[in-house]
Amino acid sequence: MTSPLDGGNLTAADLIVRHGYLITMDDERRHIEDGAIAIARGRILALGPDAEICARFSGAREIDAESAPVHPGFIECHMHASFQLYRGVLPDHMAEADAFDSVEAHFYNHVTDEDEYLAVLLSSLEMVRNGTTCFLEAGTILSPENAARAAALVGIRAILGDPFIWDQPQGFAQGKLEEKQACTTCASHARIHEKLKRAPQTREEALATLGRELRRNADPDALVTGHIAVLGLGTASEDLMMAAKAAADAAGVVLNIHQSYSPADTAADRQRFGTDPLLHLARIGFLDRNVTMGHGNHLTDAECDVFLDSGASIAWAPAASMMWGHGSMTHGRHAELYLRGGNIALGSDSSNWSNDFDLWRQASLAVLTAREVAQDRTRLVAEDGFEMATLNGARAVGMESRIGSLAAGKCADIVIHTLGRPEMQPVTDRVRGLFYSSRSKSVHTVIINGRVVLEAGQFPAFNERELLREIGRASAGLLKRMGVTVEANRINRTARARHRTRPHG
């Protein structure tokens, strides 16, 4: 391809995405009506009007977006990638405080490395199909090497943590509090949890593991990298938390921790610290700009202030709270913190909490529930959902200089939609069409680090159907070893209906 404008001296590009409606998320938040993106060696060379880009660059390959929306890949900031083989197993009548002992601990004591590989593979397939190009894992994969292998096969950007950095696993607290009790599952009252045989049990064992995944960062262009993850939820001593913070600071990476997820873990922290958890963490120097907290559902006024002062991030997982009825939509402070300038990103949590890895769903719930609670249509809007899923996500995972927007020099992590969906018609405002109508259903082609990993709805590098069959067989085998029988919900809906219709007076 040549152009008379430059005498045919065009700059070579590996790929040019043409004729897209570019939602850039750049500093000016530009939208380019008939735009193009030139890509080489995994990076964006330039973007702009299609005619301008094609006058400057010659692509070894071109993709015609056919006027459909094109935007930066979404960034998943809190998730457990290895649970997918028992998705949907937890019945609705199971109390959350029982989930660990009844299912999760059995899972960790029966899962194999190959099971984890297949689970992360399934998670990665799902994320890419839904327009997610990068994920921050919560440090709960026993074999990170197999997670890296799965991510590499799919071609997704993965940021892995060391498994189970904790030194007081018996302090694990999760779920709701009984009425009139301050802390039913604090460390001093915790049930005797089943021991995770392959996880650290002492501070010495945790410290010996801490930081191993950082070796992946030696290659600045690596697709799979490492960060520091501490499980939290009452399982880490202050000494271990500060050692983890020092390791994250020294390596220049984020520190990822569950914080203030449920009433139980929030109360446990308040009891052991003697004050609001975030106030204590700020006082000891733990709460900082490189800390990303999963959930952050239960914060006081004072905690909101120290969070904003610290510059830390929260990965908001609306569906995870809603699944268990925690009420973070009604009394959580995420929308308020976002509007006050806090870095609120998004996460999907896991296969029995949100149950899917679709950040479009999380963004939609975040925006719409914020409006519902405030009874204000303008409380959050579609553009805010985009912000959380892209730019804020990039900052939350420590990669704001590399991903999160379409800009020259950044990694070419790009999602191309299609207008060939009923939900995308008629074509009016493409942002509202995407956010309120089609969401992930219109994801068509996904590019990560300059490589086309999903093309027209198909994975070109492998046979997805064969992999899904293998994953199904592995799930059945795992559940059999765990001794888990999938049961229907045991909730007397008939009695509830009678109660609803009972006359008053």
C-alpha positions in Angstrom: 0.0 0.0 0.0 1.4 3.4 -1.0 0.2 7.0 -0.8 0.9 9.9 -3.0 1.2 12.1 0.1 4.6 10.7 1.0 5.9 9.3 -2.2 5.3 5.7 -1.1 7.7 5.9 1.9 5.4 4.3 4.4 6.4 3.0 7.8 5.9 -0.7 8.1 3.4 -2.0 10.6 2.6 -5.6 11.6 -1.2 -4.8 11.7 -3.5 -2.0 11.1 -7.0 -1.9 12.6 -9.1 0.2 10.2 -12.5 1.9 10.1 -13.2 1.6 13.8 -15.1 3.9 16.2 -12.2 4.4 18.5 -13.0 4.9 22.2 -9.4 5.8 23.1 -9.6 6.5 26.9 -6.5 8.7 26.3 -5.8 11.9 28.3 -8.4 13.8 26.2 -10.9 10.8 26.2 -11.1 11.1 22.5 -13.5 9.2 20.3 -12.5 8.9 16.7 -15.3 8.3 14.3 -13.5 6.6 11.4 -10.3 5.6 13.1 -7.3 3.4 12.6 -4.6 2.0 14.8 -1.1 1.0 13.5 0.6 -1.8 15.5 4.2 -3.2 15.4 6.1 -5.4 17.9 3.2 -5.5 20.3 2.9 -1.7 20.6 0.7 0.9 19.2 2.7 3.0 16.7 0.0 5.6 16.1 -3.8 6.1 15.9 -6.0 8.6 14.4 -8.4 9.2 11.4 -8.2 6.2 9.0 -7.1 8.3 6.1 -4.3 9.8 8.1 -2.9 6.5 9.5 -3.1 4.8 6.1 -1.1 7.7 4.5 1.7 7.0 7.0 1.8 3.3 7.6 1.7 0.1 5.5 0.3 -3.0 7.4 1.4 -6.5 6.8 -2.2 -7.3 7.7 -5.3 -5.2 8.1 -8.5 -5.8 10.1 -11.6 -3.9 9.1 -13.7 -3.0 12.1 -16.6 -2.0 9.9 -17.5 1.1 12.0 -17.9 -0.9 15.2 -16.5 0.2 18.6 -12.9 -0.4 19.3 -11.6 0.2 22.8 -8.7 -0.8 25.2 -8.9 -4.3 26.7 -10.6 -4.4 30.1 -8.5 -5.2 33.1 -9.6 -7.7 35.7 -8.3 -6.6 39.1 -9.6 -9.2 41.6 -10.1 -12.8 40.7 -9.4 -16.4 41.6 -8.6 -18.2 38.4 -8.3 -21.8 39.7 -11.9 -22.3 41.0 -13.6 -22.7 37.7 -13.7 -26.5 37.8 -16.4 -26.3 40.6 -18.3 -23.4 39.3 -22.0 -23.5 40.4 -21.4 -26.2 43.0 -22.2 -24.0 46.1 -26.0 -24.1 46.6 -27.9 -21.0 47.4 -28.8 -22.2 50.9 -25.1 -22.6 51.9 -23.9 -20.0 54.4 -20.8 -18.2 53.2 -18.9 -19.0 56.5 -19.4 -22.7 55.6 -18.2 -22.5 52.1 -14.5 -22.7 52.9 -14.8 -25.8 55.1 -17.5 -27.5 53.0 -16.0 -27.1 49.6 -13.0 -24.8 49.2 -10.6 -26.6 51.5 -11.5 -29.9 50.0 -10.8 -28.4 46.6 -7.3 -27.4 47.6 -6.5 -30.7 49.1 -7.7 -32.7 46.0 -6.9 -30.4 43.1 -3.9 -31.4 40.9 -1.6 -29.2 38.9 -3.3 -30.3 35.7 -6.7 -29.4 37.2 -5.4 -25.9 38.0 -3.9 -25.5 34.5 -7.3 -26.4 33.0 -9.2 -24.1 35.4 -7.0 -21.1 34.5 -7.3 -22.0 30.9 -11.1 -21.9 31.2 -10.9 -18.6 33.1 -8.7 -17.1 30.4 -11.0 -18.3 27.5 -13.9 -16.7 29.3 -12.2 -13.4 30.0 -10.9 -13.0 26.4 -14.3 -13.8 25.0 -15.7 -11.0 27.2 -13.2 -8.4 26.3 -10.7 -8.7 29.2 -7.1 -8.7 28.2 -5.3 -8.6 31.5 -6.0 -10.1 35.0 -4.5 -9.7 38.5 -4.8 -13.1 40.3 -5.4 -13.0 44.1 -2.6 -15.4 45.1 -4.7 -18.5 45.4 -3.3 -20.8 42.7 -1.2 -23.5 44.2 0.9 -24.0 41.0 1.5 -20.6 39.4 3.7 -22.2 36.8 0.7 -24.0 35.4 -1.3 -20.8 35.5 1.4 -19.1 33.5 1.3 -22.0 31.0 -2.5 -21.6 30.6 -2.3 -17.9 30.2 0.4 -18.2 27.6 -1.6 -20.6 25.5 -4.6 -18.3 25.4 -2.4 -15.2 25.0 -3.9 -13.2 27.9 -1.8 -10.9 30.0 -1.6 -12.4 33.6 -0.1 -10.9 36.8 0.4 -13.8 39.2 1.0 -13.9 43.0 2.7 -16.4 45.3 0.2 -18.9 46.6 -1.4 -18.4 50.1 0.9 -15.8 51.7 -0.5 -16.2 55.2 0.8 -17.2 58.7 -2.4 -17.5 60.7 -4.8 -19.5 58.5 -7.0 -20.3 61.5 -7.9 -16.6 61.6 -9.8 -16.9 58.4 -13.0 -14.9 58.6 -15.7 -14.7 56.0 -19.5 -14.2 56.0 -22.0 -12.4 58.1 -22.3 -11.8 61.8 -25.0 -13.1 64.0 -27.3 -10.5 65.3 -26.0 -8.8 68.5 -22.5 -10.4 68.2 -19.6 -8.3 67.4 -17.3 -10.9 65.8 -18.4 -14.5 65.5 -15.5 -15.7 63.3 -12.6 -13.6 64.6 -9.2 -15.4 65.1 -9.8 -16.0 68.8 -13.2 -17.7 68.1 -12.4 -19.3 64.7 -13.5 -22.8 63.9 -10.8 -25.3 63.3 -10.5 -25.1 59.5 -9.3 -27.9 57.4 -5.6 -27.5 56.8 -4.5 -26.8 53.2 -1.7 -29.3 52.8 0.2 -27.5 50.1 -0.1 -24.0 51.5 2.3 -22.4 53.9 1.4 -22.9 57.6 3.9 -20.7 59.4 5.4 -17.2 58.9 8.7 -18.8 58.0 7.1 -20.9 55.3 5.2 -17.9 53.9 8.4 -15.7 53.9 10.2 -18.5 52.1 7.6 -18.3 49.3 7.1 -14.6 49.3 8.3 -12.9 46.1 9.0 -16.0 44.0 6.7 -14.9 41.2 8.6 -11.6 40.8 11.3 -13.5 38.8 8.9 -13.2 35.8 9.5 -9.4 35.8 13.0 -9.8 34.5 11.7 -9.5 31.0 10.1 -6.1 30.7 7.9 -7.3 27.8 6.7 -10.5 29.4 3.1 -11.3 29.0 3.0 -13.2 32.3 4.4 -11.2 35.2 4.4 -11.3 39.0 3.2 -9.2 41.9 2.9 -9.5 45.7 -0.4 -11.0 47.0 -1.4 -11.5 50.6 -4.6 -13.4 51.2 -5.9 -11.2 54.1 -9.3 -11.9 55.7 -7.7 -12.3 59.1 -5.0 -14.7 57.9 -1.9 -12.6 57.9 -0.1 -11.1 60.9 1.0 -7.5 60.9 4.6 -8.6 60.6 3.9 -10.7 57.5 1.9 -7.9 55.9 4.7 -5.4 56.4 7.2 -7.9 55.0 5.0 -8.2 51.9 4.7 -4.4 51.6 8.5 -4.1 51.7 8.8 -6.7 49.0 6.3 -4.9 46.8 8.0 -1.6 47.3 11.4 -3.0 46.5 10.2 -4.7 43.3 8.0 -1.7 42.2 4.9 -3.9 42.0 1.4 -3.8 43.5 0.4 -5.5 46.7 -2.9 -7.2 46.4 -5.0 -8.1 49.5 -8.6 -9.0 50.4 -9.8 -6.2 52.7 -13.2 -5.4 54.3 -15.0 -7.9 52.2 -17.6 -9.2 54.6 -18.9 -8.1 58.0 -17.0 -11.0 59.6 -13.5 -10.2 58.3 -14.1 -6.5 58.8 -15.0 -7.1 62.5 -12.1 -9.5 62.9 -9.7 -6.8 61.8 -11.3 -4.2 63.9 -11.0 -6.4 66.9 -7.4 -7.3 66.4 -6.3 -3.7 65.5 -8.4 -2.0 68.1 -9.7 0.5 65.5 -11.1 0.8 62.0 -8.9 -1.5 59.8 -7.8 1.1 57.2 -6.9 3.6 59.9 -4.5 1.1 61.4 -3.1 0.1 58.1 -2.5 3.7 57.2 -0.9 4.3 60.6 1.7 1.5 60.2 2.6 2.5 56.7 0.9 -0.4 54.9 -1.9 1.5 53.1 -0.2 3.1 50.1 -0.5 3.9 46.5 0.8 0.5 45.4 -1.8 -1.4 47.5 -4.9 -2.8 45.7 -7.6 -4.0 48.0 -10.1 -6.6 46.8 -13.7 -5.6 47.6 -13.5 -2.8 50.2 -17.2 -3.1 50.9 -17.4 -2.0 54.6 -15.7 1.3 55.2 -16.3 4.1 57.7 -16.2 7.8 57.0 -12.7 8.0 58.5 -11.5 5.0 56.4 -12.8 6.7 53.3 -10.7 9.7 54.0 -7.5 7.7 54.7 -8.1 5.6 51.6 -8.3 8.7 49.4 -5.2 10.3 51.1 -3.2 7.1 50.5 -3.8 6.8 46.8 -4.5 3.1 47.1 -6.9 1.2 44.8 -10.1 -0.8 45.4 -11.2 -3.6 43.1 -15.0 -3.4 43.3 -16.7 -6.7 42.7 -20.4 -5.8 42.8 -21.8 -9.2 41.8 -19.7 -11.0 44.4 -21.4 -9.0 47.1 -24.8 -9.3 45.6 -24.4 -13.1 45.2 -24.1 -13.5 49.0 -26.3 -10.6 50.0 -23.7 -8.5 51.7 -25.4 -5.2 50.9 -22.3 -3.4 49.6 -24.6 -1.9 46.9 -26.7 -0.2 49.6 -24.1 0.8 52.1 -20.8 0.4 50.2 -18.9 3.6 49.4 -17.4 2.8 46.0 -19.3 5.3 43.9 -18.7 8.0 46.4 -15.0 7.3 46.5 -14.8 7.2 42.7 -16.5 10.6 42.5 -14.1 12.0 45.1 -11.1 10.9 43.0 -10.4 7.5 44.4 -9.0 4.8 42.1 -11.9 2.3 41.9 -11.3 -0.5 39.5 -13.4 -3.7 38.9 -13.1 -7.4 39.7 -15.2 -10.5 39.3 -13.9 -12.5 42.2 -14.5 -16.2 41.5 -16.6 -19.0 40.1 -19.0 -19.2 43.1 -19.2 -15.6 43.9 -19.8 -13.6 40.7 -19.8 -17.0 38.9 -18.5 -15.5 35.6 -15.5 -13.5 34.5 -17.3 -10.7 32.6 -16.2 -7.1 33.5 -19.0 -5.8 31.4 -21.4 -7.3 33.9 -19.5 -5.8 36.8 -19.3 -2.4 35.2 -23.0 -2.4 34.4 -23.9 -3.4 38.0 -21.6 -0.7 39.4 -23.1 2.0 37.4 -26.8 1.0 37.7 -26.8 0.1 41.3 -25.1 3.4 42.2 -27.9 5.2 40.4 -30.5 3.1 42.2 -29.1 3.7 45.6 -28.7 7.5 45.0 -32.0 7.6 43.1 -30.0 9.8 40.6 -29.7 8.8 36.9 -26.5 10.8 36.7 -24.7 9.4 39.7 -22.6 7.2 37.5 -22.8 7.0 33.7 -21.5 4.7 31.0 -18.2 6.5 30.6 -17.5 6.0 34.3 -17.9 2.2 33.8 -15.3 2.4 31.0 -13.0 4.4 33.2 -13.1 1.8 36.0 -12.6 -1.1 33.6 -9.6 0.4 31.7 -7.6 3.3 33.1 -8.4 2.7 36.8 -7.8 -1.0 36.3 -4.4 -0.3 34.7 -3.4 1.8 37.7 -4.7 -0.8 40.2 -2.4 -3.5 38.6 0.5 -1.2 38.4 0.6 -1.0 34.6 -0.8 2.4 33.8 2.2 3.3 31.6 1.6 0.3 29.4 -2.1 -0.6 29.2 -5.5 0.9 29.8 -5.9 3.3 26.9 -5.3 3.4 23.1 -2.2 5.7 22.8 1.0 5.6 20.9 3.7 3.6 22.7 1.3 1.6 24.8 0.8 -2.2 24.5 -1.7 -3.1 21.7 -4.4 -4.7 24.0 -7.4 -3.9 21.9 -11.1 -5.2 21.7 -13.0 -4.9 18.5 -16.8 -5.3 18.6 -19.3 -6.0 15.8 -22.3 -4.1 14.8 -23.8 -7.4 13.6 -25.7 -8.0 16.8 -29.4 -7.1 17.3 -28.4 -5.3 20.5 -26.1 -2.9 18.5 -28.8 -1.8 16.2 -29.8 0.8 15.3 -26.4 2.6 15.4 -26.9 5.7 17.4 -24.5 6.5 20.3 -22.0 3.7 20.3 -20.9 4.1 23.9 -24.4 3.8 25.2 -25.1 1.0 22.7 -22.2 -0.9 24.1 -22.6 -0.2 27.7 -26.4 -0.6 28.1 -27.3 -3.0 25.3 -24.7 -5.3 23.9 -21.9 -5.3 26.5 -19.7 -8.4 26.0 -22.1 -10.0 23.6 -20.7 -8.0 20.7 -17.0 -8.8 21.4 -15.8 -9.9 18.0 -11.9 -9.8 17.8 -9.4 -9.4 20.6 -5.8 -8.3 20.2 -3.3 -8.7 23.1 0.3 -7.4 22.9 -0.2 -7.0 19.1 -1.3 -10.7 18.6 -4.8 -11.6 17.4 -5.9 -14.1 20.1 -9.6 -14.1 19.2 -10.7 -13.5 15.6 -14.3 -13.2 14.6 -15.3 -15.1 17.7 -12.8 -18.0 17.2 -9.5 -18.8 18.9 -7.1 -19.4 15.9 -4.3 -21.0 18.0 -6.2 -24.0 19.3 -9.4 -26.1 19.2 -11.6 -24.6 21.9 -14.2 -27.3 21.7 -11.6 -30.0 22.5 -10.3 -28.1 25.4 -13.8 -27.6 26.8 -14.4 -31.3 26.7 -11.2 -32.0 28.5 -12.1 -29.4 31.1 -15.5 -31.0 31.6 -13.9 -34.4 32.2 -11.4 -32.9 34.7 -14.2 -31.2 36.6 -16.1 -34.4 37.0 -13.0 -36.2 38.2 -12.2 -33.5 40.7 -15.7 -33.4 42.2 -15.6 -37.2 42.6 -12.3 -37.1 44.4 -13.6 -34.3 46.6 -16.7 -36.4 47.5 -18.9 -33.5 46.4 -22.4 -34.2 45.0 -24.0 -31.3 43.2 -27.3 -30.7 44.9 -30.3 -28.5 44.1 -31.2 -25.5 46.3 -32.9 -26.6 49.5 -35.0 -23.5 50.1 -38.7 -24.0 50.8 -40.0 -21.6 48.2 -43.6 -22.7 48.8 -43.5 -21.7 52.4 -42.0 -18.4 51.5 -44.8 -17.8 49.0 -47.4 -18.6 51.7 -45.7 -16.1 54.0 -45.8 -13.4 51.3 -49.5 -13.9 50.7 -50.6 -14.3 54.4 -53.2 -11.7 55.2 -52.3 -9.0 57.8 -54.4 -8.2 60.9 
